[in-house]
Amino acid sequence: MREYGIDLMERIDGMSWRRFSALARNLSPFGAAARRAERLRSEWKTGNDRESAEAFFTQMRGGE
């Protein structure tokens, strides 16, 4: 939200994985979300867009 001025939780259902990935890749490397996303990226084990997005958000919220 800080970098793009959008509430991702409100927009995620209508957002493609490709668009989400582009936004995530272009976050400031000094922001908390970018650092965490980079760490989690290596843990993604599926090519399914929906499953990848759900796994990302579960982990960003501190889930398993």
N, CA, C, O and CB atoms as a CASP TS submission, in Angstrom:
PFRMAT TS
TARGET T0000
AUTHOR 0000-0000-0000
METHOD Language model
MODEL 1
PARENT N/A
ATOM      1  N   MET     1       0.832  -1.183   0.000  1.00  0.00           N
ATOM      2  CA  MET     1       0.000   0.000   0.000  1.00  0.00           C
ATOM      3  C   MET     1       0.885   1.259   0.000  1.00  0.00           C
ATOM      4  O   MET     1       0.592   2.235  -0.690  1.00  0.00           O
ATOM      5  CB  MET     1      -0.951  -0.009   1.220  1.00  0.00           C
ATOM      6  N   ARG     2       1.936   1.217   0.761  1.00  0.00           N
ATOM      7  CA  ARG     2       2.814   2.384   0.863  1.00  0.00           C
ATOM      8  C   ARG     2       3.427   2.763  -0.482  1.00  0.00           C
ATOM      9  O   ARG     2       3.523   3.944  -0.815  1.00  0.00           O
ATOM     10  CB  ARG     2       3.919   2.116   1.870  1.00  0.00           C
ATOM     11  N   GLU     3       3.837   1.769  -1.244  1.00  0.00           N
ATOM     12  CA  GLU     3       4.533   2.073  -2.500  1.00  0.00           C
ATOM     13  C   GLU     3       3.602   2.319  -3.672  1.00  0.00           C
ATOM     14  O   GLU     3       3.915   3.131  -4.543  1.00  0.00           O
ATOM     15  CB  GLU     3       5.458   0.957  -2.843  1.00  0.00           C
ATOM     16  N   TYR     4       2.454   1.629  -3.717  1.00  0.00           N
ATOM     17  CA  TYR     4       1.564   1.733  -4.871  1.00  0.00           C
ATOM     18  C   TYR     4       0.253   2.445  -4.581  1.00  0.00           C
ATOM     19  O   TYR     4      -0.477   2.789  -5.512  1.00  0.00           O
ATOM     20  CB  TYR     4       1.271   0.375  -5.393  1.00  0.00           C
ATOM     21  N   GLY     5      -0.059   2.672  -3.328  1.00  0.00           N
ATOM     22  CA  GLY     5      -1.297   3.360  -2.978  1.00  0.00           C
ATOM     23  C   GLY     5      -2.552   2.524  -3.202  1.00  0.00           C
ATOM     24  O   GLY     5      -3.640   3.069  -3.392  1.00  0.00           O
ATOM     25  N   ILE     6      -2.399   1.188  -3.178  1.00  0.00           N
ATOM     26  CA  ILE     6      -3.557   0.312  -3.310  1.00  0.00           C
ATOM     27  C   ILE     6      -3.621  -0.632  -2.117  1.00  0.00           C
ATOM     28  O   ILE     6      -2.595  -0.979  -1.531  1.00  0.00           O
ATOM     29  CB  ILE     6      -3.499  -0.486  -4.634  1.00  0.00           C
ATOM     30  N   ASP     7      -4.831  -1.041  -1.767  1.00  0.00           N
ATOM     31  CA  ASP     7      -5.003  -2.035  -0.710  1.00  0.00           C
ATOM     32  C   ASP     7      -5.014  -3.396  -1.381  1.00  0.00           C
ATOM     33  O   ASP     7      -6.011  -3.786  -1.988  1.00  0.00           O
ATOM     34  CB  ASP     7      -6.321  -1.790   0.123  1.00  0.00           C
ATOM     35  N   LEU     8      -3.928  -4.107  -1.274  1.00  0.00           N
ATOM     36  CA  LEU     8      -3.773  -5.375  -1.965  1.00  0.00           C
ATOM     37  C   LEU     8      -4.825  -6.388  -1.528  1.00  0.00           C
ATOM     38  O   LEU     8      -5.289  -7.185  -2.344  1.00  0.00           O
ATOM     39  CB  LEU     8      -2.385  -5.931  -1.726  1.00  0.00           C
ATOM     40  N   MET     9      -5.202  -6.368  -0.269  1.00  0.00           N
ATOM     41  CA  MET     9      -6.185  -7.330   0.204  1.00  0.00           C
ATOM     42  C   MET     9      -7.553  -7.098  -0.449  1.00  0.00           C
ATOM     43  O   MET     9      -8.342  -8.035  -0.571  1.00  0.00           O
ATOM     44  CB  MET     9      -6.307  -7.250   1.725  1.00  0.00           C
ATOM     45  N   GLU    10      -7.834  -5.889  -0.860  1.00  0.00           N
ATOM     46  CA  GLU    10      -9.095  -5.607  -1.554  1.00  0.00           C
ATOM     47  C   GLU    10      -9.008  -5.942  -3.039  1.00  0.00           C
ATOM     48  O   GLU    10     -10.028  -6.251  -3.655  1.00  0.00           O
ATOM     49  CB  GLU    10      -9.480  -4.139  -1.377  1.00  0.00           C
ATOM     50  N   ARG    11      -7.833  -5.889  -3.619  1.00  0.00           N
ATOM     51  CA  ARG    11      -7.672  -6.041  -5.065  1.00  0.00           C
ATOM     52  C   ARG    11      -7.145  -7.406  -5.500  1.00  0.00           C
ATOM     53  O   ARG    11      -7.151  -7.711  -6.693  1.00  0.00           O
ATOM     54  CB  ARG    11      -6.754  -4.986  -5.571  1.00  0.00           C
ATOM     55  N   ILE    12      -6.689  -8.229  -4.560  1.00  0.00           N
ATOM     56  CA  ILE    12      -5.992  -9.461  -4.925  1.00  0.00           C
ATOM     57  C   ILE    12      -6.873 -10.449  -5.682  1.00  0.00           C
ATOM     58  O   ILE    12      -6.378 -11.143  -6.570  1.00  0.00           O
ATOM     59  CB  ILE    12      -5.453 -10.122  -3.689  1.00  0.00           C
ATOM     60  N   ASP    13      -8.155 -10.531  -5.360  1.00  0.00           N
ATOM     61  CA  ASP    13      -9.010 -11.511  -6.037  1.00  0.00           C
ATOM     62  C   ASP    13      -9.134 -11.255  -7.532  1.00  0.00           C
ATOM     63  O   ASP    13      -9.313 -12.198  -8.303  1.00  0.00           O
ATOM     64  CB  ASP    13     -10.385 -11.510  -5.413  1.00  0.00           C
ATOM     65  N   GLY    14      -9.045 -10.012  -7.953  1.00  0.00           N
ATOM     66  CA  GLY    14      -9.158  -9.694  -9.369  1.00  0.00           C
ATOM     67  C   GLY    14      -7.814  -9.505 -10.058  1.00  0.00           C
ATOM     68  O   GLY    14      -7.768  -9.118 -11.226  1.00  0.00           O
ATOM     69  N   MET    15      -6.726  -9.769  -9.356  1.00  0.00           N
ATOM     70  CA  MET    15      -5.396  -9.521  -9.894  1.00  0.00           C
ATOM     71  C   MET    15      -4.756 -10.822 -10.373  1.00  0.00           C
ATOM     72  O   MET    15      -4.789 -11.836  -9.676  1.00  0.00           O
ATOM     73  CB  MET    15      -4.511  -8.847  -8.839  1.00  0.00           C
ATOM     74  N   SER    16      -4.185 -10.780 -11.548  1.00  0.00           N
ATOM     75  CA  SER    16      -3.494 -11.970 -12.057  1.00  0.00           C
ATOM     76  C   SER    16      -2.177 -12.152 -11.306  1.00  0.00           C
ATOM     77  O   SER    16      -1.629 -11.205 -10.742  1.00  0.00           O
ATOM     78  CB  SER    16      -3.240 -11.854 -13.593  1.00  0.00           C
ATOM     79  N   TRP    17      -1.691 -13.367 -11.312  1.00  0.00           N
ATOM     80  CA  TRP    17      -0.400 -13.647 -10.681  1.00  0.00           C
ATOM     81  C   TRP    17       0.704 -12.866 -11.386  1.00  0.00           C
ATOM     82  O   TRP    17       1.649 -12.403 -10.748  1.00  0.00           O
ATOM     83  CB  TRP    17      -0.091 -15.164 -10.709  1.00  0.00           C
ATOM     84  N   ARG    18       0.581 -12.723 -12.694  1.00  0.00           N
ATOM     85  CA  ARG    18       1.592 -11.992 -13.458  1.00  0.00           C
ATOM     86  C   ARG    18       1.676 -10.534 -13.003  1.00  0.00           C
ATOM     87  O   ARG    18       2.768  -9.997 -12.819  1.00  0.00           O
ATOM     88  CB  ARG    18       1.277 -12.059 -14.961  1.00  0.00           C
ATOM     89  N   ARG    19       0.511  -9.898 -12.823  1.00  0.00           N
ATOM     90  CA  ARG    19       0.507  -8.507 -12.357  1.00  0.00           C
ATOM     91  C   ARG    19       1.038  -8.407 -10.928  1.00  0.00           C
ATOM     92  O   ARG    19       1.842  -7.530 -10.615  1.00  0.00           O
ATOM     93  CB  ARG    19      -0.912  -7.918 -12.434  1.00  0.00           C
ATOM     94  N   PHE    20       0.579  -9.316 -10.067  1.00  0.00           N
ATOM     95  CA  PHE    20       1.056  -9.324  -8.683  1.00  0.00           C
ATOM     96  C   PHE    20       2.568  -9.488  -8.640  1.00  0.00           C
ATOM     97  O   PHE    20       3.256  -8.779  -7.907  1.00  0.00           O
ATOM     98  CB  PHE    20       0.379 -10.447  -7.882  1.00  0.00           C
ATOM     99  N   SER    21       3.082 -10.430  -9.435  1.00  0.00           N
ATOM    100  CA  SER    21       4.529 -10.666  -9.465  1.00  0.00           C
ATOM    101  C   SER    21       5.290  -9.429  -9.918  1.00  0.00           C
ATOM    102  O   SER    21       6.342  -9.100  -9.369  1.00  0.00           O
ATOM    103  CB  SER    21       4.856 -11.837 -10.385  1.00  0.00           C
ATOM    104  N   ALA    22       4.750  -8.743 -10.927  1.00  0.00           N
ATOM    105  CA  ALA    22       5.402  -7.524 -11.413  1.00  0.00           C
ATOM    106  C   ALA    22       5.428  -6.456 -10.324  1.00  0.00           C
ATOM    107  O   ALA    22       6.444  -5.786 -10.134  1.00  0.00           O
ATOM    108  CB  ALA    22       4.683  -6.988 -12.666  1.00  0.00           C
ATOM    109  N   LEU    23       4.324  -6.295  -9.615  1.00  0.00           N
ATOM    110  CA  LEU    23       4.288  -5.313  -8.520  1.00  0.00           C
ATOM    111  C   LEU    23       5.274  -5.702  -7.425  1.00  0.00           C
ATOM    112  O   LEU    23       6.017  -4.858  -6.924  1.00  0.00           O
ATOM    113  CB  LEU    23       2.860  -5.197  -7.933  1.00  0.00           C
ATOM    114  N   ALA    24       5.279  -6.975  -7.057  1.00  0.00           N
ATOM    115  CA  ALA    24       6.173  -7.442  -5.996  1.00  0.00           C
ATOM    116  C   ALA    24       7.636  -7.285  -6.383  1.00  0.00           C
ATOM    117  O   ALA    24       8.459  -6.885  -5.560  1.00  0.00           O
ATOM    118  CB  ALA    24       5.881  -8.899  -5.663  1.00  0.00           C
ATOM    119  N   ARG    25       7.962  -7.597  -7.629  1.00  0.00           N
ATOM    120  CA  ARG    25       9.360  -7.480  -8.079  1.00  0.00           C
ATOM    121  C   ARG    25       9.850  -6.037  -8.067  1.00  0.00           C
ATOM    122  O   ARG    25      11.047  -5.784  -7.927  1.00  0.00           O
ATOM    123  CB  ARG    25       9.510  -8.055  -9.483  1.00  0.00           C
ATOM    124  N   ASN    26       8.935  -5.103  -8.212  1.00  0.00           N
ATOM    125  CA  ASN    26       9.343  -3.705  -8.306  1.00  0.00           C
ATOM    126  C   ASN    26       9.191  -2.921  -7.014  1.00  0.00           C
ATOM    127  O   ASN    26       9.312  -1.696  -7.009  1.00  0.00           O
ATOM    128  CB  ASN    26       8.562  -3.037  -9.367  1.00  0.00           C
ATOM    129  N   LEU    27       8.927  -3.620  -5.923  1.00  0.00           N
ATOM    130  CA  LEU    27       8.907  -2.953  -4.625  1.00  0.00           C
ATOM    131  C   LEU    27      10.324  -2.498  -4.269  1.00  0.00           C
ATOM    132  O   LEU    27      11.309  -3.061  -4.746  1.00  0.00           O
ATOM    133  CB  LEU    27       8.336  -3.896  -3.523  1.00  0.00           C
ATOM    134  N   SER    28      10.403  -1.497  -3.446  1.00  0.00           N
ATOM    135  CA  SER    28      11.709  -1.042  -2.984  1.00  0.00           C
ATOM    136  C   SER    28      12.442  -2.194  -2.301  1.00  0.00           C
ATOM    137  O   SER    28      11.846  -2.908  -1.494  1.00  0.00           O
ATOM    138  CB  SER    28      11.563   0.163  -2.019  1.00  0.00           C
ATOM    139  N   PRO    29      13.704  -2.383  -2.605  1.00  0.00           N
ATOM    140  CA  PRO    29      14.451  -3.469  -1.964  1.00  0.00           C
ATOM    141  C   PRO    29      14.679  -3.209  -0.477  1.00  0.00           C
ATOM    142  O   PRO    29      15.145  -4.090   0.245  1.00  0.00           O
ATOM    143  CB  PRO    29      15.790  -3.665  -2.661  1.00  0.00           C
ATOM    144  N   PHE    30      14.359  -2.024  -0.030  1.00  0.00           N
ATOM    145  CA  PHE    30      14.533  -1.689   1.381  1.00  0.00           C
ATOM    146  C   PHE    30      13.245  -1.841   2.175  1.00  0.00           C
ATOM    147  O   PHE    30      13.254  -1.719   3.400  1.00  0.00           O
ATOM    148  CB  PHE    30      15.047  -0.278   1.518  1.00  0.00           C
ATOM    149  N   GLY    31      12.128  -2.109   1.484  1.00  0.00           N
ATOM    150  CA  GLY    31      10.842  -2.272   2.155  1.00  0.00           C
ATOM    151  C   GLY    31      10.719  -3.656   2.778  1.00  0.00           C
ATOM    152  O   GLY    31      11.332  -4.615   2.309  1.00  0.00           O
ATOM    153  N   ALA    32       9.924  -3.752   3.835  1.00  0.00           N
ATOM    154  CA  ALA    32       9.744  -5.017   4.546  1.00  0.00           C
ATOM    155  C   ALA    32       9.120  -6.082   3.656  1.00  0.00           C
ATOM    156  O   ALA    32       9.537  -7.239   3.693  1.00  0.00           O
ATOM    157  CB  ALA    32       8.882  -4.808   5.779  1.00  0.00           C
ATOM    158  N   ALA    33       8.138  -5.709   2.867  1.00  0.00           N
ATOM    159  CA  ALA    33       7.463  -6.694   2.016  1.00  0.00           C
ATOM    160  C   ALA    33       8.419  -7.262   0.974  1.00  0.00           C
ATOM    161  O   ALA    33       8.393  -8.464   0.709  1.00  0.00           O
ATOM    162  CB  ALA    33       6.246  -6.063   1.324  1.00  0.00           C
ATOM    163  N   ALA    34       9.248  -6.435   0.390  1.00  0.00           N
ATOM    164  CA  ALA    34      10.193  -6.907  -0.628  1.00  0.00           C
ATOM    165  C   ALA    34      11.209  -7.872  -0.034  1.00  0.00           C
ATOM    166  O   ALA    34      11.532  -8.888  -0.648  1.00  0.00           O
ATOM    167  CB  ALA    34      10.918  -5.723  -1.276  1.00  0.00           C
ATOM    168  N   ARG    35      11.703  -7.569   1.132  1.00  0.00           N
ATOM    169  CA  ARG    35      12.673  -8.469   1.782  1.00  0.00           C
ATOM    170  C   ARG    35      12.030  -9.807   2.104  1.00  0.00           C
ATOM    171  O   ARG    35      12.625 -10.859   1.868  1.00  0.00           O
ATOM    172  CB  ARG    35      13.232  -7.832   3.071  1.00  0.00           C
ATOM    173  N   ARG    36      10.815  -9.769   2.644  1.00  0.00           N
ATOM    174  CA  ARG    36      10.128 -11.016   2.994  1.00  0.00           C
ATOM    175  C   ARG    36       9.751 -11.801   1.741  1.00  0.00           C
ATOM    176  O   ARG    36       9.898 -13.022   1.712  1.00  0.00           O
ATOM    177  CB  ARG    36       8.872 -10.721   3.831  1.00  0.00           C
ATOM    178  N   ALA    37       9.273 -11.123   0.719  1.00  0.00           N
ATOM    179  CA  ALA    37       8.895 -11.792  -0.528  1.00  0.00           C
ATOM    180  C   ALA    37      10.099 -12.497  -1.152  1.00  0.00           C
ATOM    181  O   ALA    37       9.975 -13.617  -1.649  1.00  0.00           O
ATOM    182  CB  ALA    37       8.298 -10.778  -1.522  1.00  0.00           C
ATOM    183  N   GLU    38      11.227 -11.864  -1.128  1.00  0.00           N
ATOM    184  CA  GLU    38      12.433 -12.475  -1.687  1.00  0.00           C
ATOM    185  C   GLU    38      12.790 -13.756  -0.942  1.00  0.00           C
ATOM    186  O   GLU    38      13.168 -14.753  -1.558  1.00  0.00           O
ATOM    187  CB  GLU    38      13.608 -11.490  -1.634  1.00  0.00           C
ATOM    188  N   ARG    39      12.670 -13.729   0.364  1.00  0.00           N
ATOM    189  CA  ARG    39      12.966 -14.916   1.160  1.00  0.00           C
ATOM    190  C   ARG    39      11.973 -16.038   0.874  1.00  0.00           C
ATOM    191  O   ARG    39      12.355 -17.206   0.802  1.00  0.00           O
ATOM    192  CB  ARG    39      12.952 -14.572   2.646  1.00  0.00           C
ATOM    193  N   LEU    40      10.695 -15.681   0.711  1.00  0.00           N
ATOM    194  CA  LEU    40       9.662 -16.683   0.487  1.00  0.00           C
ATOM    195  C   LEU    40       9.673 -17.240  -0.936  1.00  0.00           C
ATOM    196  O   LEU    40       9.248 -18.373  -1.163  1.00  0.00           O
ATOM    197  CB  LEU    40       8.312 -16.094   0.788  1.00  0.00           C
ATOM    198  N   ARG    41      10.151 -16.457  -1.881  1.00  0.00           N
ATOM    199  CA  ARG    41      10.140 -16.864  -3.288  1.00  0.00           C
ATOM    200  C   ARG    41      10.808 -18.218  -3.489  1.00  0.00           C
ATOM    201  O   ARG    41      10.344 -19.020  -4.299  1.00  0.00           O
ATOM    202  CB  ARG    41      10.835 -15.814  -4.147  1.00  0.00           C
ATOM    203  N   SER    42      11.870 -18.479  -2.778  1.00  0.00           N
ATOM    204  CA  SER    42      12.581 -19.746  -2.931  1.00  0.00           C
ATOM    205  C   SER    42      11.776 -20.924  -2.386  1.00  0.00           C
ATOM    206  O   SER    42      12.073 -22.075  -2.706  1.00  0.00           O
ATOM    207  CB  SER    42      13.929 -19.676  -2.230  1.00  0.00           C
ATOM    208  N   GLU    43      10.768 -20.652  -1.573  1.00  0.00           N
ATOM    209  CA  GLU    43       9.971 -21.721  -0.967  1.00  0.00           C
ATOM    210  C   GLU    43       8.758 -22.111  -1.808  1.00  0.00           C
ATOM    211  O   GLU    43       8.125 -23.126  -1.516  1.00  0.00           O
ATOM    212  CB  GLU    43       9.513 -21.297   0.407  1.00  0.00           C
ATOM    213  N   TRP    44       8.413 -21.348  -2.832  1.00  0.00           N
ATOM    214  CA  TRP    44       7.252 -21.672  -3.664  1.00  0.00           C
ATOM    215  C   TRP    44       7.550 -22.926  -4.462  1.00  0.00           C
ATOM    216  O   TRP    44       8.574 -23.020  -5.138  1.00  0.00           O
ATOM    217  CB  TRP    44       6.889 -20.494  -4.608  1.00  0.00           C
ATOM    218  N   LYS    45       6.642 -23.890  -4.377  1.00  0.00           N
ATOM    219  CA  LYS    45       6.901 -25.180  -5.011  1.00  0.00           C
ATOM    220  C   LYS    45       5.884 -25.534  -6.078  1.00  0.00           C
ATOM    221  O   LYS    45       5.912 -26.647  -6.603  1.00  0.00           O
ATOM    222  CB  LYS    45       6.927 -26.258  -3.976  1.00  0.00           C
ATOM    223  N   THR    46       4.996 -24.629  -6.409  1.00  0.00           N
ATOM    224  CA  THR    46       3.947 -24.948  -7.373  1.00  0.00           C
ATOM    225  C   THR    46       3.930 -23.936  -8.501  1.00  0.00           C
ATOM    226  O   THR    46       4.309 -22.780  -8.312  1.00  0.00           O
ATOM    227  CB  THR    46       2.582 -24.996  -6.689  1.00  0.00           C
ATOM    228  N   GLY    47       3.497 -24.363  -9.660  1.00  0.00           N
ATOM    229  CA  GLY    47       3.353 -23.470 -10.790  1.00  0.00           C
ATOM    230  C   GLY    47       1.942 -22.911 -10.890  1.00  0.00           C
ATOM    231  O   GLY    47       1.662 -22.100 -11.772  1.00  0.00           O
ATOM    232  N   ASN    48       1.047 -23.331  -9.997  1.00  0.00           N
ATOM    233  CA  ASN    48      -0.335 -22.880 -10.017  1.00  0.00           C
ATOM    234  C   ASN    48      -0.423 -21.469  -9.450  1.00  0.00           C
ATOM    235  O   ASN    48      -0.023 -21.231  -8.310  1.00  0.00           O
ATOM    236  CB  ASN    48      -1.239 -23.843  -9.221  1.00  0.00           C
ATOM    237  N   ASP    49      -0.947 -20.529 -10.242  1.00  0.00           N
ATOM    238  CA  ASP    49      -0.998 -19.127  -9.831  1.00  0.00           C
ATOM    239  C   ASP    49      -1.763 -18.940  -8.524  1.00  0.00           C
ATOM    240  O   ASP    49      -1.275 -18.272  -7.613  1.00  0.00           O
ATOM    241  CB  ASP    49      -1.638 -18.287 -10.923  1.00  0.00           C
ATOM    242  N   ARG    50      -2.946 -19.520  -8.425  1.00  0.00           N
ATOM    243  CA  ARG    50      -3.786 -19.329  -7.242  1.00  0.00           C
ATOM    244  C   ARG    50      -3.121 -19.920  -6.006  1.00  0.00           C
ATOM    245  O   ARG    50      -3.101 -19.296  -4.945  1.00  0.00           O
ATOM    246  CB  ARG    50      -5.168 -19.966  -7.454  1.00  0.00           C
ATOM    247  N   GLU    51      -2.579 -21.125  -6.147  1.00  0.00           N
ATOM    248  CA  GLU    51      -1.906 -21.759  -5.018  1.00  0.00           C
ATOM    249  C   GLU    51      -0.679 -20.968  -4.588  1.00  0.00           C
ATOM    250  O   GLU    51      -0.408 -20.839  -3.394  1.00  0.00           O
ATOM    251  CB  GLU    51      -1.508 -23.187  -5.373  1.00  0.00           C
ATOM    252  N   SER    52       0.059 -20.439  -5.550  1.00  0.00           N
ATOM    253  CA  SER    52       1.241 -19.633  -5.225  1.00  0.00           C
ATOM    254  C   SER    52       0.848 -18.376  -4.468  1.00  0.00           C
ATOM    255  O   SER    52       1.493 -18.015  -3.484  1.00  0.00           O
ATOM    256  CB  SER    52       2.008 -19.259  -6.501  1.00  0.00           C
ATOM    257  N   ALA    53      -0.205 -17.707  -4.919  1.00  0.00           N
ATOM    258  CA  ALA    53      -0.661 -16.492  -4.250  1.00  0.00           C
ATOM    259  C   ALA    53      -1.141 -16.801  -2.844  1.00  0.00           C
ATOM    260  O   ALA    53      -0.816 -16.073  -1.906  1.00  0.00           O
ATOM    261  CB  ALA    53      -1.777 -15.823  -5.052  1.00  0.00           C
ATOM    262  N   GLU    54      -1.914 -17.875  -2.683  1.00  0.00           N
ATOM    263  CA  GLU    54      -2.414 -18.243  -1.352  1.00  0.00           C
ATOM    264  C   GLU    54      -1.267 -18.591  -0.416  1.00  0.00           C
ATOM    265  O   GLU    54      -1.277 -18.197   0.750  1.00  0.00           O
ATOM    266  CB  GLU    54      -3.387 -19.426  -1.450  1.00  0.00           C
ATOM    267  N   ALA    55      -0.278 -19.327  -0.916  1.00  0.00           N
ATOM    268  CA  ALA    55       0.879 -19.677  -0.098  1.00  0.00           C
ATOM    269  C   ALA    55       1.649 -18.425   0.316  1.00  0.00           C
ATOM    270  O   ALA    55       2.082 -18.305   1.462  1.00  0.00           O
ATOM    271  CB  ALA    55       1.801 -20.640  -0.860  1.00  0.00           C
ATOM    272  N   PHE    56       1.813 -17.504  -0.614  1.00  0.00           N
ATOM    273  CA  PHE    56       2.520 -16.267  -0.306  1.00  0.00           C
ATOM    274  C   PHE    56       1.827 -15.495   0.811  1.00  0.00           C
ATOM    275  O   PHE    56       2.469 -15.084   1.778  1.00  0.00           O
ATOM    276  CB  PHE    56       2.630 -15.399  -1.552  1.00  0.00           C
ATOM    277  N   PHE    57       0.502 -15.295   0.675  1.00  0.00           N
ATOM    278  CA  PHE    57      -0.209 -14.514   1.675  1.00  0.00           C
ATOM    279  C   PHE    57      -0.302 -15.226   3.021  1.00  0.00           C
ATOM    280  O   PHE    57      -0.274 -14.577   4.066  1.00  0.00           O
ATOM    281  CB  PHE    57      -1.590 -14.188   1.178  1.00  0.00           C
ATOM    282  N   THR    58      -0.410 -16.527   3.005  1.00  0.00           N
ATOM    283  CA  THR    58      -0.416 -17.271   4.261  1.00  0.00           C
ATOM    284  C   THR    58       0.900 -17.046   4.985  1.00  0.00           C
ATOM    285  O   THR    58       0.917 -16.799   6.190  1.00  0.00           O
ATOM    286  CB  THR    58      -0.653 -18.781   4.013  1.00  0.00           C
ATOM    287  N   GLN    59       2.000 -17.131   4.253  1.00  0.00           N
ATOM    288  CA  GLN    59       3.309 -16.953   4.865  1.00  0.00           C
ATOM    289  C   GLN    59       3.544 -15.501   5.272  1.00  0.00           C
ATOM    290  O   GLN    59       4.164 -15.246   6.304  1.00  0.00           O
ATOM    291  CB  GLN    59       4.402 -17.410   3.909  1.00  0.00           C
ATOM    292  N   MET    60       3.058 -14.545   4.479  1.00  0.00           N
ATOM    293  CA  MET    60       3.217 -13.123   4.837  1.00  0.00           C
ATOM    294  C   MET    60       2.469 -12.803   6.123  1.00  0.00           C
ATOM    295  O   MET    60       2.887 -11.935   6.890  1.00  0.00           O
ATOM    296  CB  MET    60       2.712 -12.213   3.695  1.00  0.00           C
ATOM    297  N   ARG    61       1.363 -13.504   6.358  1.00  0.00           N
ATOM    298  CA  ARG    61       0.599 -13.285   7.587  1.00  0.00           C
ATOM    299  C   ARG    61       1.209 -14.029   8.765  1.00  0.00           C
ATOM    300  O   ARG    61       0.729 -13.906   9.892  1.00  0.00           O
ATOM    301  CB  ARG    61      -0.848 -13.718   7.396  1.00  0.00           C
ATOM    302  N   GLY    62       2.258 -14.796   8.517  1.00  0.00           N
ATOM    303  CA  GLY    62       2.922 -15.517   9.592  1.00  0.00           C
ATOM    304  C   GLY    62       2.410 -16.932   9.771  1.00  0.00           C
ATOM    305  O   GLY    62       2.714 -17.579  10.774  1.00  0.00           O
ATOM    306  N   GLY    63       1.634 -17.424   8.808  1.00  0.00           N
ATOM    307  CA  GLY    63       1.103 -18.785   8.888  1.00  0.00           C
ATOM    308  C   GLY    63       2.115 -19.803   8.427  1.00  0.00           C
ATOM    309  O   GLY    63       3.239 -19.466   8.054  1.00  0.00           O
ATOM    310  N   GLU    64       1.709 -21.028   8.457  1.00  0.00           N
ATOM    311  CA  GLU    64       2.579 -22.143   8.042  1.00  0.00           C
ATOM    312  C   GLU    64       2.586 -22.266   6.556  1.00  0.00           C
ATOM    313  O   GLU    64       3.257 -23.143   6.013  1.00  0.00           O
ATOM    314  CB  GLU    64       2.134 -23.461   8.667  1.00  0.00           C
TER
END
